[in-house]
Amino acid sequence: MKALKPFATIIIAILASVTTAYAVTTSEQLELIDGLKSIVDYYPSHENDMSGSLGEYDEETESFPFTRNKEYSLVAVCDDDCTDLDLYVYDKNGKVVGYDDDDTATAIVDFTAEYSGDYDVEVTMYECETSVCFYRVRSYRYSD
């Protein structure tokens, strides 16, 4: 089943981009992504999502606990007023362990935790057509 992961990530990125273009809410986008991720044995890894609103060029950071040697996929989506959202994951030493900084309204970061403990997840709103745009980040863990 692991061979499907890169294909599923591409499909999820396309789906998230299309749903953003058609004014689907961040919750609806993540519901669709939940279904696709479960096909390749990825399930939400935390009870709560990281979410909020940011103005253009604003960023927000939140800590997520991850378990050593487990595979994770973080997916960030934003509302239809957003055209560029970036996502970075940092370890306890501030080293980047994964990022997605392309010019899209969806960001996906896949990584394997090197240790059990907190990692910082940073969201940056690079382009927002209104005073603030709403975003949501969900973490998925591979079920081995």
LINTA-V489182 format. One record per residue. N is the residue number from 1. RES is the residue in three letters. SS is DSSP state (hx for helix, st for strand, lp for the rest). PHI is phi in degrees with one decimal (none if undefined). BURIAL is 1 if it has 16 or more other ideal C-beta (glycine too) atoms within 10 Angstrom, else 0. Layout:
n	res	ss	phi	burial
N	RES	SS	PHI	BURIAL
N	RES	SS	PHI	BURIAL
This chain:
n	res	ss	phi	burial
1	MET	lp	none	0
2	LYS	hx	-63.6	0
3	ALA	hx	-64.2	0
4	LEU	hx	-78.9	0
5	LYS	hx	-57.0	1
6	PRO	hx	-61.6	0
7	PHE	hx	-62.6	0
8	ALA	hx	-64.1	1
9	THR	hx	-62.3	1
10	ILE	hx	-64.0	0
11	ILE	hx	-61.7	0
12	ILE	hx	-63.5	1
13	ALA	hx	-62.3	1
14	ILE	hx	-64.5	0
15	LEU	hx	-59.6	1
16	ALA	hx	-63.2	1
17	SER	hx	-66.2	0
18	VAL	hx	-65.8	0
19	THR	hx	-66.9	1
20	THR	hx	-64.8	1
21	ALA	hx	-65.1	0
22	TYR	lp	-106.3	0
23	ALA	lp	57.2	0
24	VAL	lp	-82.2	1
25	THR	lp	-65.8	0
26	THR	hx	-61.4	1
27	SER	hx	-65.1	0
28	GLU	hx	-66.5	0
29	GLN	hx	-60.0	1
30	LEU	hx	-69.3	1
31	GLU	hx	-62.5	0
32	LEU	hx	-64.5	1
33	ILE	hx	-64.8	1
34	ASP	hx	-53.5	0
35	GLY	hx	-63.2	0
36	LEU	hx	-68.3	1
37	LYS	hx	-61.8	1
38	SER	hx	-65.7	0
39	ILE	hx	-61.9	0
40	VAL	lp	-107.8	1
41	ASP	lp	64.1	1
42	TYR	st	-107.9	1
43	TYR	st	-132.1	0
44	PRO	st	-50.5	1
45	SER	lp	-101.3	1
46	HIS	lp	-133.1	0
47	GLU	lp	-66.7	0
48	ASN	lp	-118.5	0
49	ASP	lp	-86.4	1
50	MET	st	-87.1	1
51	SER	st	-152.9	1
52	GLY	st	166.3	1
53	SER	st	-132.7	1
54	LEU	st	-138.6	1
55	GLY	lp	-84.7	0
56	GLU	lp	-57.1	1
57	TYR	lp	72.3	0
58	ASP	lp	-82.7	0
59	GLU	st	-137.9	0
60	GLU	st	-142.4	1
61	THR	st	-125.8	0
62	GLU	st	-140.4	1
63	SER	st	-88.5	0
64	PHE	st	-124.3	1
65	PRO	st	-82.8	0
66	PHE	st	-126.5	1
67	THR	lp	-103.9	0
68	ARG	lp	-51.7	0
69	ASN	lp	66.5	0
70	LYS	lp	-96.1	0
71	GLU	st	-91.2	1
72	TYR	st	-126.9	1
73	SER	st	-136.9	1
74	LEU	st	-102.5	1
75	VAL	st	-122.6	1
76	ALA	st	-113.2	1
77	VAL	st	-130.8	1
78	CYS	st	-140.6	1
79	ASP	lp	-71.4	1
80	ASP	lp	-76.8	1
81	ASP	lp	-91.8	1
82	CYS	st	-100.5	1
83	THR	st	-123.0	1
84	ASP	st	-151.3	1
85	LEU	st	-126.6	1
86	ASP	st	-115.4	1
87	LEU	st	-138.1	1
88	TYR	st	-127.8	1
89	VAL	st	-123.0	1
90	TYR	st	-119.9	1
91	ASP	lp	-82.6	1
92	LYS	lp	-64.8	0
93	ASN	lp	-96.9	0
94	GLY	lp	83.8	0
95	LYS	lp	-79.7	0
96	VAL	st	-71.0	0
97	VAL	st	-103.0	1
98	GLY	st	-176.9	1
99	TYR	st	-159.3	0
100	ASP	st	-138.7	1
101	ASP	lp	-123.1	0
102	ASP	lp	-74.4	0
103	ASP	lp	-89.0	0
104	THR	lp	-132.6	1
105	ALA	lp	-86.0	1
106	THR	st	-132.1	1
107	ALA	st	-133.2	1
108	ILE	st	-131.7	1
109	VAL	st	-124.5	1
110	ASP	st	-106.5	1
111	PHE	st	-161.1	1
112	THR	st	-109.4	0
113	ALA	lp	-67.0	1
114	GLU	lp	-83.7	0
115	TYR	lp	-151.6	0
116	SER	lp	-87.3	0
117	GLY	st	151.0	0
118	ASP	st	-80.8	0
119	TYR	st	-124.6	1
120	ASP	st	-91.3	0
121	VAL	st	-111.3	1
122	GLU	st	-115.2	1
123	VAL	st	-111.6	1
124	THR	st	-124.8	1
125	MET	st	-95.5	1
126	TYR	st	-86.5	1
127	GLU	st	-138.2	0
128	CYS	st	-139.4	1
129	GLU	lp	-81.3	0
130	THR	lp	-123.3	0
131	SER	lp	-64.7	0
132	VAL	lp	-141.6	1
133	CYS	st	-123.8	1
134	PHE	st	-94.4	1
135	TYR	st	-136.4	1
136	ARG	st	-149.9	1
137	VAL	st	-121.8	1
138	ARG	st	-121.7	1
139	SER	st	-101.5	1
140	TYR	st	-119.8	1
141	ARG	st	-120.4	1
142	TYR	st	-71.7	1
143	SER	lp	-93.5	0
144	ASP	lp	-94.9	0
